[in-house]
Structures are given as C-alpha cells and as structure tokens.
C-alpha cells in the first residue's frame, strides 16, 4: 500500500499506516545496528549504538502496545525512506578506510535515521491526540523523547570527539 492510496480514507487509516511504517523502520534499525556497532571504532560511539539497540527493542514493544490499544494487527509496511537511509549509510561506510572518518560517517548516518524517526513519531503523537487516543500518544511520546535524546547525544559526540578526529586526517 502506498502512502496515498484508496486504502487510506481517514486520519485513522493514515495513523495506522504511519504506525506500520515506523514499526517496519524500527525493525530494520534493529537489524542494522549490530553492523554499525561492529564497524565503529570509537568506544563512545560503540557504547551509544549498543545502548540504542536496547532502547530500540523497548520502542518496538511500545509500538506493539499501541497496535493492541488501537485494536489493529501488529505488522509493518515497507518503508522506502528507512531502507534508503540504511542502504546509503552502508554504501558510504563501505568506501571509507580511515577509522576516524568512518566513525564520523556512522554518527551522521545514525542521525539521519534519528531525524526520520523523530519526524514520524512527532506526526504519530499529533494524530493519536487528534484521534482521542491519549493512551497511544503517551507511548509514542516516550519513543519520540528517546529518539530526540539519542540525536542530542550523537550531536555532542560528533561535535566533541568524532568530527575533530576525522578532520585531523
């Protein structure tokens, strides 16, 4: 189902589609993070990715709760956006030999993922509230807050450690 198809007739339909989109995205991220952990050389970056892997598991569980609360089947729909972000980061990482430059690239790729998730969760929170689903909005807000915090930590890590190391190459 494409984003704007006949299957989407209401805000509720749009909400469910976006929920399935982010559910797919989070599961793809779960698969991608171990590869990113193995490629990272900076210990702080590795630790950050490991922490986010655990966090992502919790976010998936919250999404499954939202599906159940909303009374719809737990399932994902293909998300070309996240697939493209992950594919691009894999391609770039495969081309970088210097470990310091690679770490900076991995952090930037992770932030691209975070920004997608922040956008999607922000929209889902707004739609859940509009649909009168404060219970769903609360769970989605927790995911949004975690994604925003991860983005903040990545920015600090890149600004203070990774980018300075990469620029000295």
N, C-alpha and C positions, 0 to 999 in steps of 0.2 A: 504494500500500500504506500503510495507516495504521500507526501505531506498534505497536498491539497487535492484529494480525490473525492469522489462521491461518497466514500465511506465516512467522511468527516462532514457531519451536518450541524454539529452543535459545539459549544465550548466544552462540554463534557467529552465528546468524541476527540476533540483536539487535545484535551488534558490527558486522556488515556493514551493517545498516540505518542505524545511527548514523554509520558511516563515509560512507555515501552522503548522509546528511543534511548532514554538515559539508562534504562536497565541494561540494554544491549551494550551501550557505551561503557558502563561500569564493568561489565563482564569482560569486555575487550581489554580494558585497562588492567584488570586483574591478570590477564594473560601476558600483557606487555611489560608490566613492572619487573618481574624476575629477570627479564633480559636487560632491562635498564640497570638493575642492581648489579648484574654481572659485568656490565660494560663500564660502570662508574669506578673511578679510582680514588677520588676524594672521599675520605671516610665520612665526613658530614653529609655528603650527597648520598652515599650508600645508605647511611642510617635514616636519612629523610625518606628515601624511597621505600625502605623496609617498613618504616612507621606508616607511610601512606598505604602500603599494601594491606596492613592490618586494618587501617581505617576504611579502606575500600570495601573490605569484607563486611564491616558494620554498616556501611552505606547501602550495600546490596540487601542486607537483611531489613533495613528500614524501608527500602523500596518495596520489598516483598510484603511488608506490613501495610504499606499504602495500597498496594493492589488489593489485598484482602479487605481492608477497611472500605475501599471503594466498590468492592463486590465484582471485580473483574479478574480474569485469568492472568496469572503471573506469566508473562512472556515478553520477549524483546522483539523489536523490529529492526531490520538493518538500518544502520546509521552511517551513511556515506561520509559524513563530516568527520566522525571519530576515526573511521577506517583510513581516511586520507591523512589525518594528522599523524596517526601512528605509522602509516606507510612512509610518509615524508621523513619522520624522525629516524626511522630505521635506515632509510637510504642515506641520509646525511651522516648518521653515526658510522655507517659502513665505509665512508670515504675519509674519515679523519684519523690520522695516525697518531698525532700528539695527544697524550692523555689529558693534558690541561685544557686544550681546545675542545676535546671530546666532552669533558665534564661540563664546560660552558654550554656546549650544544645540547647535551642531555637535559640540563636545567631549563634551557629555553624551550625544548620540546615538551617537557613536563608542564611548563607554564602555558603553552598553547592548549594542552589538554585541560588544565585547570580553568582557563578562560572559557572554553567551551562548556565545561560543567557548570561554572558559575552562571553563565547566561541561561542555560537550560533550567537549572534549579530556581533561579530568580523568577523565571516565567511560570514554572510549575507552582511555586508558592503563591504567586499572584492569582493564578487561575483557581487553585484549590480554595483560596479565600473567597473568590467571586462565586464559586460553586457552593459555598456554605460548608466547606469541608475543613474546618479548623483543625481537626484531628490529623488529617493528611498534611495540611500546611505546616503543622508543628514538626512533623517528622522530616519533611522536605527542607525546612528551615535549618534543622540540625545538619543535614548534608551540606547545604549551602554555606553555613558558617564554617564547617570543616574545610571545604574547598577554598574559601577565602583565606583562611588561616594558612593552609598549605601554600597558596600563592604568595602570601606575605613572607613566609619563611624562605621560599625559593628566591624571592627578590633579594632578601637580605643576604642569603648565601651567595648568590651570583654577584651582587654588588661588592661584598666584603672579601670574598675569597676566590670564587671561580673566575670571574672576569679579570681581576688583576693578574692571576696566574696565567690565564690564556693570553693576555696582552703582552706578557713578558717573553713570549716565544719568539 
